[in-house]
Amino acid sequence: MNKPFHFKHFTVHQDRCEMKIGTDGVLLGAWTSLEHNPTSILDIGSGTGIIALQLAQRSTAELIDAIEIDENAYEQCVENFEASSWGDRLFCYHADLNAFTKEMAGEHYDLIVSNPPFYVEDYSSGNSARDTARFTEALPFEHLVASVSILLSETGVFSTIIPKKEEEHFIQLASTKGLYANRICRVRGTETSEEKRSLLQFSFTETTPKIENLTIEISRHNYTKAYKNLVRDFYLKM
């Protein structure tokens, strides 16, 4: 799992990141809407930088910022950005979200994305860096939503991926900050498995959310047409 991950248009090194390339991040980077043509993007908790890199590939945004609290992940993210074709548009800050939000007071982003840590169970792996990357305590949903509501432009979009079981709670939290779900995509591994993830898109405009469903596989490594259509611009073998 420490080998570089080669995508069609960029490579992601991940040997110093606790959170490796996974389906969640790639899904979020591919699913996030760019219909509003954002000129500035922020990736909160960037890890390897995968989502920011996908958005650099998909968009013409002039500014794509990322923040990462773990020092090793931050350094690796910077290297991945610099090695890509979009190094002049990508910038990573080694920062805590609360401090970053205060520092950026008055600045706004047209698009904010986050694949937040969400292991809420009272569990420790014994590896503090991995736990920071994976546990909600390091970035509580309340803090995430509060910062997004400050940093997002009036006509901006916020998208995230969370466990399906947290969907209702997260949408409720967001609404207390004036952020409303406009799009919801519930993801399952196979046709017979339960929905495990929710892709959520928010804005300051209250609308009836568009509900989508996505199944990833028909059988092991036999992917559905919908999944292939979503990620084919990234994965080498799609």
SERO-4910 file (N, C-alpha, C, O; in steps of 0.05 Angstrom, whole numbers):
BEGIN
 pado doro    nc1    nc2    nc3   cac1   cac2   cac3    cc1    cc2    cc3    oc1    oc2    oc3
  Met    A     17    -25      0      0      0      0     17     25      0      6     47     -3
  Asn    A     44     23      4     61     46      4     70     54    -24     84     75    -27
  Lys    A     64     38    -44     73     44    -71     58     68    -81     35     74    -73
  Pro    A     71     83    -99     57    106   -112     32     96   -127     32     74   -138
  Phe    A     11    112   -127    -13    105   -140    -15    121   -166    -16    146   -166
  His    A    -14    107   -188    -14    120   -214    -42    124   -226    -57    104   -230
  Phe    A    -50    149   -230    -75    155   -243    -69    162   -272    -45    163   -280
  Lys    A    -89    167   -288    -84    173   -317    -67    198   -321    -51    199   -339
  His    A    -71    218   -305    -58    244   -310    -40    254   -287    -29    276   -289
  Phe    A    -37    238   -266    -20    246   -244    -13    221   -227    -27    200   -229
  Thr    A      7    224   -210     16    202   -192     14    212   -164     22    235   -158
  Val    A      5    195   -146      3    203   -118     21    185   -101     17    160   -100
  His    A     41    197    -88     58    182    -70     44    182    -43     33    203    -35
  Gln    A     45    160    -28     29    158     -4     44    144     19     32    137     39
  Asp    A     70    140     16     85    124     36     87    139     63     92    125     83
  Arg    A     83    165     64     85    180     89     57    189     99     55    204    119
  Cys    A     36    180     86      9    187     94     -4    164    108     -3    141     98
  Glu    A    -16    169    131    -31    148    145    -55    139    129    -62    115    128
  Met    A    -69    158    117    -93    151    102    -85    148     72    -78    167     59
  Lys    A    -86    123     63    -78    116     36   -101    123     16   -123    130     24
  Ile    A    -95    122     -9   -115    126    -30   -137    106    -26   -132     82    -24
  Gly    A   -162    115    -26   -185     98    -22   -208    106    -40   -207    128    -52
  Thr    A   -228     89    -41   -251     95    -59   -265    121    -51   -273    136    -68
  Asp    A   -267    126    -25   -282    150    -15   -271    176    -27   -287    192    -39
  Gly    A   -245    180    -25   -233    205    -35   -237    208    -65   -245    229    -75
  Val    A   -231    186    -80   -234    187   -109   -263    192   -117   -268    208   -136
  Leu    A   -282    180   -103   -310    184   -108   -317    214   -105   -331    226   -122
  Leu    A   -308    225    -83   -315    253    -77   -303    272    -98   -316    290   -107
  Gly    A   -278    267   -106   -265    283   -126   -278    282   -153   -277    301   -169
  Ala    A   -290    258   -159   -303    254   -185   -332    264   -185   -342    274   -205
  Trp    A   -346    261   -162   -374    267   -160   -380    297   -156   -401    307   -165
  Thr    A   -362    311   -142   -367    339   -135   -374    355   -160   -360    354   -180
  Ser    A   -395    371   -159   -404    387   -181   -386    411   -186   -378    425   -167
  Leu    A   -381    416   -212   -366    440   -219   -383    458   -238   -373    475   -252
  Glu    A   -409    453   -237   -427    467   -255   -427    497   -250   -433    513   -268
  His    A   -420    505   -226   -420    534   -220   -393    547   -226   -388    570   -219
  Asn    A   -375    532   -240   -349    542   -249   -333    556   -227   -328    580   -229
  Pro    A   -325    542   -206   -310    555   -184   -283    565   -193   -269    552   -209
  Thr    A   -276    588   -183   -249    599   -189   -230    594   -166   -205    595   -169
  Ser    A   -242    588   -142   -225    582   -119   -237    558   -104   -261    556   -100
  Ile    A   -218    539    -97   -227    514    -84   -210    509    -59   -186    516    -58
  Leu    A   -223    498    -39   -209    490    -14   -214    461     -8   -238    453     -7
  Asp    A   -193    446     -3   -195    418      5   -187    416     35   -164    421     41
  Ile    A   -206    409     52   -201    408     81   -192    380     89   -208    361     86
  Gly    A   -168    377    100   -158    351    109   -149    335     84   -159    314     78
  Ser    A   -130    347     70   -123    337     43   -109    310     41   -110    297     20
  Gly    A    -96    302     63    -81    277     62    -60    277     39    -43    294     39
  Thr    A    -62    258     21    -44    256     -1    -48    279    -22    -30    284    -38
  Gly    A    -71    292    -21    -77    313    -40    -94    303    -63    -99    317    -82
  Ile    A   -103    278    -62   -117    265    -84   -141    281    -94   -145    285   -118
  Ile    A   -158    291    -75   -183    304    -84   -176    331    -98   -188    338   -118
  Ala    A   -157    346    -86   -149    371    -98   -137    366   -126   -142    382   -144
  Leu    A   -122    345   -129   -110    338   -155   -132    332   -176   -131    340   -199
  Gln    A   -152    316   -167   -174    310   -185   -189    336   -194   -196    338   -217
  Leu    A   -193    354   -175   -207    378   -181   -190    397   -199   -201    412   -215
  Ala    A   -164    395   -196   -146    410   -214   -149    400   -242   -149    415   -261
  Gln    A   -150    373   -244   -154    361   -271   -181    368   -283   -182    373   -307
  Arg    A   -201    368   -267   -229    372   -277   -237    401   -282   -255    407   -297
  Ser    A   -223    420   -269   -232    448   -269   -211    467   -280   -188    460   -285
  Thr    A   -219    492   -284   -200    513   -292   -196    532   -268   -186    554   -272
  Ala    A   -203    524   -244   -200    541   -220   -171    551   -218   -152    535   -220
  Glu    A   -168    576   -214   -142    588   -213   -128    582   -187   -103    581   -185
  Leu    A   -144    579   -166   -132    575   -139   -144    550   -126   -169    548   -123
  Ile    A   -127    531   -120   -136    507   -105   -119    504    -81    -96    495    -82
  Asp    A   -131    510    -58   -117    508    -32   -124    482    -18   -146    472    -22
  Ala    A   -106    472     -2   -111    449     14   -100    454     42    -80    468     44
  Ile    A   -112    442     62   -100    444     89    -98    415    100   -115    399     97
  Glu    A    -76    411    114    -71    385    126    -56    389    153    -36    403    154
  Ile    A    -66    376    173    -55    380    200    -31    363    206    -13    371    221
  Asp    A    -30    339    194     -8    320    200     17    328    183     15    332    159
  Glu    A     39    331    196     63    342    183     73    325    160     80    335    138
  Asn    A     74    298    164     84    280    143     65    281    119     74    282     96
  Ala    A     39    280    124     19    281    103     21    308     88     19    309     63
  Tyr    A     24    330    103     27    356     91     51    357     72     48    367     49
  Glu    A     74    347     81     98    347     64     94    331     39    103    338     17
  Gln    A     81    308     42     76    290     19     56    303      0     59    302    -25
  Cys    A     36    316     10     16    330     -6     30    352    -23     24    354    -47
  Val    A     47    367    -11     62    388    -25     78    376    -48     78    386    -71
  Glu    A     92    353    -43    107    340    -64     90    330    -86     97    332   -110
  Asn    A     67    318    -79     48    309   -100     38    332   -117     35    329   -141
  Phe    A     32    354   -104     23    378   -119     45    388   -138     39    393   -162
  Glu    A     69    390   -128     91    401   -144     98    383   -167    108    392   -188
  Ala    A     94    356   -164    101    337   -185     79    336   -207     83    324   -228
  Ser    A     56    348   -202     34    347   -221     36    369   -242     53    386   -240
  Ser    A     19    367   -262     18    388   -283      5    414   -274      6    434   -288
  Trp    A     -6    414   -250    -21    437   -241     -8    450   -216    -22    463   -200
  Gly    A     18    446   -213     32    456   -189     29    486   -184     30    495   -161
  Asp    A     25    501   -206     22    530   -203     -5    538   -192     -9    561   -184
  Arg    A    -24    519   -191    -51    526   -181    -57    513   -154    -76    520   -141
  Leu    A    -39    495   -146    -44    479   -121    -26    489    -98     -2    492   -102
  Phe    A    -38    493    -75    -22    501    -52    -32    488    -27    -56    488    -21
  Cys    A    -14    477    -11    -22    463     14    -12    478     38     12    486     39
  Tyr    A    -29    482     58    -21    495     83    -19    473    105    -36    456    107
  His    A      1    475    122      4    458    145    -11    472    167      1    489    181
  Ala    A    -36    465    172    -53    481    190    -76    466    202    -85    446    191
  Asp    A    -83    476    225   -108    467    239   -131    482    227   -128    506    222
  Leu    A   -154    470    224   -177    483    210   -186    508    225   -191    528    212
  Asn    A   -188    506    251   -197    530    266   -179    554    263   -188    576    258
  Ala    A   -152    549    264   -133    570    261   -134    581    233   -132    605    228
  Phe    A   -136    563    213   -137    571    185   -162    589    180   -160    609    166
  Thr    A   -184    581    192   -209    596    188   -207    624    199   -216    644    187
  Lys    A   -194    627    222   -190    654    234   -171    670    217   -176    694    212
  Glu    A   -150    657    207   -130    671    191   -141    681    164   -133    702    154
  Met    A   -160    666    153   -171    672    127   -196    689    129   -211    692    109
  Ala    A   -201    701    152   -226    717    156   -229    737    133   -211    752    127
  Gly    A   -253    736    121   -259    754     99   -253    742     71   -263    753     51
  Glu    A   -237    721     71   -232    707     45   -253    685     41   -262    672     60
  His    A   -260    680     16   -281    660     11   -273    642    -12   -259    650    -31
  Tyr    A   -283    617    -12   -279    598    -33   -305    591    -47   -326    590    -34
  Asp    A   -304    587    -73   -328    580    -88   -335    551    -85   -359    543    -88
  Leu    A   -316    535    -78   -320    506    -73   -303    496    -50   -279    502    -49
  Ile    A   -316    483    -31   -301    470     -9   -307    441     -9   -331    433    -11
  Val    A   -287    424     -7   -290    395     -6   -276    384     18   -256    395     27
  Ser    A   -287    362     29   -274    349     52   -282    320     54   -306    313     53
  Asn    A   -262    303     55   -266    275     62   -257    272     91   -234    265     96
  Pro    A   -275    278    110   -267    281    138   -262    254    151   -273    234    143
  Pro    A   -246    254    173   -243    230    189   -270    224    202   -283    242    211
  Phe    A   -278    198    203   -304    193    214   -307    167    229   -328    155    230
  Tyr    A   -285    157    241   -288    134    259   -296    145    286   -279    153    302
  Val    A   -322    144    292   -331    156    317   -330    137    341   -333    145    364
  Glu    A   -325    111    335   -325     91    356   -301     97    375   -280    107    367
  Asp    A   -305     90    400   -284     94    420   -262     73    416   -263     52    429
  Tyr    A   -243     78    399   -224     58    391   -198     71    384   -197     93    372
  Ser    A   -176     59    393   -149     69    385   -133     47    373   -132     25    383
  Ser    A   -120     53    350   -104     33    337    -76     31    349    -61     13    343
  Gly    A    -70     51    367    -43     52    379    -24     69    362     -1     73    369
  Asn    A    -34     78    339    -18     95    321    -32    122    320    -53    125    308
  Ser    A    -19    142    334    -33    167    338    -38    182    311    -58    196    308
  Ala    A    -19    180    293    -22    194    267    -46    182    251    -62    196    240
  Arg    A    -47    155    252    -69    142    238    -96    149    251   -116    154    238
  Asp    A    -96    150    278   -120    157    292   -129    185    286   -153    191    282
  Thr    A   -110    204    284   -116    232    277   -129    233    249   -148    248    245
  Ala    A   -118    217    231   -129    217    204   -157    205    202   -172    212    185
  Arg    A   -163    186    220   -188    171    217   -210    178    237   -233    171    233
  Phe    A   -203    193    258   -223    196    279   -236    223    279   -223    244    275
  Thr    A   -262    223    283   -278    248    283   -269    267    304   -271    292    300
  Glu    A   -258    258    326   -249    276    348   -229    296    338   -229    319    347
  Ala    A   -213    288    318   -192    307    308   -205    329    291   -193    351    289
  Leu    A   -228    324    279   -242    344    264   -272    339    267   -285    328    250
  Pro    A   -283    348    290   -312    343    295   -328    355    272   -322    376    262
  Phe    A   -350    341    266   -368    352    245   -377    380    251   -380    397    232
  Glu    A   -381    387    277   -389    414    284   -369    434    275   -376    455    264
  His    A   -343    428    280   -322    447    272   -320    450    242   -316    472    231
  Leu    A   -323    427    228   -322    427    199   -344    445    187   -338    462    171
  Val    A   -368    440    196   -391    456    186   -389    485    193   -395    503    176
  Ala    A   -380    491    217   -377    519    226   -357    534    208   -361    556    199
  Ser    A   -334    521    203   -313    533    186   -322    536    157   -317    557    145
  Val    A   -336    516    147   -346    518    119   -365    541    117   -364    556     97
  Ser    A   -382    545    136   -402    567    135   -389    594    134   -400    614    124
  Ile    A   -365    596    145   -349    622    145   -333    625    120   -331    647    109
  Leu    A   -322    603    110   -303    605     87   -316    602     60   -304    609     39
  Leu    A   -342    593     59   -355    589     33   -367    615     23   -379    630     38
  Ser    A   -364    620     -3   -375    644    -15   -406    641    -16   -416    619    -14
  Glu    A   -420    663    -19   -449    664    -19   -462    644    -39   -482    632    -33
  Thr    A   -449    642    -62   -460    624    -83   -444    598    -85   -446    584   -105
  Gly    A   -428    593    -64   -410    570    -65   -423    544    -59   -446    542    -51
  Val    A   -408    522    -63   -417    495    -59   -397    481    -40   -373    484    -42
  Phe    A   -408    465    -22   -392    448     -4   -400    419     -9   -423    412     -8
  Ser    A   -380    402    -13   -387    373    -16   -369    356      2   -345    363      7
  Thr    A   -380    334     11   -366    317     30   -376    288     27   -396    283     14
  Ile    A   -362    269     39   -370    241     40   -369    232     68   -348    235     82
  Ile    A   -390    220     78   -392    211    106   -406    184    107   -418    175     88
  Pro    A   -404    170    130   -419    145    133   -449    151    130   -459    171    139
  Lys    A   -463    133    116   -492    136    112   -507    140    139   -526    155    140
  Lys    A   -498    126    160   -511    128    186   -509    155    198   -524    162    217
  Glu    A   -490    172    189   -487    199    199   -501    220    182   -501    244    189
  Glu    A   -514    211    160   -525    230    141   -545    250    153   -542    274    150
  Glu    A   -565    239    167   -586    256    178   -575    276    198   -582    300    197
  His    A   -557    266    215   -544    283    235   -528    306    222   -530    329    231
  Phe    A   -513    299    202   -495    319    188   -512    340    174   -506    364    176
  Ile    A   -533    331    161   -551    350    147   -564    370    167   -567    394    161
  Gln    A   -572    359    189   -584    375    210   -564    396    221   -570    420    224
  Leu    A   -539    387    226   -518    404    236   -513    427    216   -511    450    223
  Ala    A   -511    420    190   -506    439    169   -528    461    168   -522    484    164
  Ser    A   -553    452    172   -575    470    170   -575    491    192   -585    514    188
  Thr    A   -563    485    214   -560    505    236   -541    527    228   -542    549    240
  Lys    A   -525    523    208   -506    543    198   -515    555    171   -500    568    158
  Gly    A   -540    549    164   -551    560    139   -542    545    114   -545    556     92
  Leu    A   -531    521    117   -523    505     95   -543    483     90   -550    468    108
  Tyr    A   -552    481     65   -574    462     59   -565    441     38   -551    447     19
  Ala    A   -573    416     42   -566    395     24   -581    398     -2   -606    400     -2
  Asn    A   -567    400    -24   -579    403    -51   -577    376    -67   -593    372    -85
  Arg    A   -558    360    -60   -553    335    -74   -544    314    -54   -527    319    -37
  Ile    A   -555    290    -56   -548    268    -38   -544    243    -56   -562    235    -71
  Cys    A   -521    230    -54   -516    205    -68   -509    183    -48   -489    186    -34
  Arg    A   -526    163    -47   -520    141    -27   -506    118    -42   -515    109    -63
  Val    A   -484    109    -30   -466     91    -44   -466     63    -30   -464     61     -5
  Arg    A   -468     42    -46   -466     15    -36   -445      0    -52   -440      7    -75
  Gly    A   -433    -20    -40   -412    -36    -53   -423    -52    -76   -413    -51    -98
  Thr    A   -444    -68    -70   -457    -85    -90   -487    -81    -87   -497    -69    -68
  Glu    A   -502    -92   -106   -531    -89   -107   -544   -100    -81   -565    -90    -73
  Thr    A   -531   -120    -69   -543   -133    -46   -533   -123    -19   -543   -130      2
  Ser    A   -512   -106    -20   -501    -95      5   -515    -70     14   -528    -57     -2
  Glu    A   -513    -63     39   -526    -39     49   -511    -14     40   -487    -15     34
  Glu    A   -525      9     40   -513     34     34   -494     42     57   -502     44     80
  Lys    A   -469     46     50   -448     51     71   -440     81     72   -433     91     93
  Arg    A   -441     95     49   -432    122     47   -453    141     36   -470    132     20
  Ser    A   -451    166     44   -468    187     32   -450    209     22   -434    220     37
  Leu    A   -452    215     -4   -440    238    -16   -460    261    -13   -483    258    -22
  Leu    A   -451    283     -2   -470    305      4   -460    331     -8   -436    337     -7
  Gln    A   -478    346    -20   -470    372    -31   -489    393    -19   -513    390    -19
  Phe    A   -477    415     -9   -492    436      5   -487    463     -8   -467    468    -21
  Ser    A   -506    481     -4   -502    509    -10   -519    526      9   -533    515     26
  Phe    A   -518    552      7   -534    569     24   -563    572     13   -579    587     25
  Thr    A   -569    559     -9   -596    560    -21   -611    535    -13   -602    513    -18
  Glu    A   -635    539     -2   -651    516      7   -668    506    -16   -684    521    -27
  Thr    A   -663    481    -24   -678    469    -46   -685    440    -38   -676    430    -17
  Thr    A   -702    427    -53   -708    399    -48   -684    384    -59   -677    386    -83
  Pro    A   -670    368    -43   -645    355    -52   -651    334    -74   -670    320    -74
  Lys    A   -632    334    -93   -633    314   -114   -621    288   -103   -598    288    -94
  Ile    A   -637    266   -103   -627    241    -91   -616    223   -113   -629    218   -133
  Glu    A   -592    213   -108   -579    195   -127   -571    170   -112   -568    170    -88
  Asn    A   -566    148   -127   -556    123   -116   -534    113   -134   -535    115   -158
  Leu    A   -514    101   -121   -491     90   -136   -483     63   -125   -479     60   -101
  Thr    A   -481     44   -142   -471     17   -135   -444     14   -149   -442     20   -173
  Ile    A   -423      6   -134   -396      5   -145   -391    -20   -161   -381    -18   -184
  Glu    A   -397    -44   -150   -390    -68   -164   -414    -86   -170   -433    -87   -154
  Ile    A   -412   -101   -192   -432   -122   -197   -422   -147   -183   -437   -161   -169
  Ser    A   -396   -153   -186   -382   -174   -171   -353   -164   -167   -346   -143   -178
  Arg    A   -336   -179   -153   -309   -170   -147   -294   -161   -172   -290   -176   -191
  His    A   -286   -135   -172   -271   -123   -194   -287   -121   -220   -275   -115   -242
  Asn    A   -313   -126   -219   -330   -123   -242   -348    -99   -236   -369   -102   -223
  Tyr    A   -340    -76   -246   -353    -51   -238   -377    -44   -254   -380    -50   -277
  Thr    A   -396    -30   -241   -420    -22   -254   -414      1   -274   -394     14   -272
  Lys    A   -432      3   -294   -428     24   -315   -428     52   -302   -412     69   -310
  Ala    A   -446     56   -283   -448     83   -270   -422     90   -256   -413    113   -257
  Tyr    A   -410     70   -242   -385     75   -228   -362     81   -247   -346     99   -244
  Lys    A   -361     65   -269   -340     68   -289   -342     96   -302   -322    109   -307
  Asn    A   -366    104   -308   -371    130   -320   -361    153   -302   -351    173   -311
  Leu    A   -365    149   -276   -358    170   -257   -328    173   -254   -317    195   -252
  Val    A   -313    150   -253   -284    151   -247   -265    146   -270   -241    145   -266
  Arg    A   -276    142   -294   -259    134   -316   -238    154   -324   -218    147   -336
  Asp    A   -242    180   -318   -222    200   -324   -197    198   -306   -177    211   -311
  Phe    A   -199    181   -286   -177    179   -266   -163    152   -266   -139    151   -269
  Tyr    A   -178    131   -262   -165    105   -259   -154     95   -286   -167     97   -306
  Leu    A   -130     84   -285   -117     74   -309   -133     52   -323   -134     51   -348
  Lys    A   -145     34   -307   -157     10   -319   -187     13   -323   -201     -8   -326
  Met    A   -198     36   -324   -227     40   -327   -233     46   -356   -256     50   -364
***
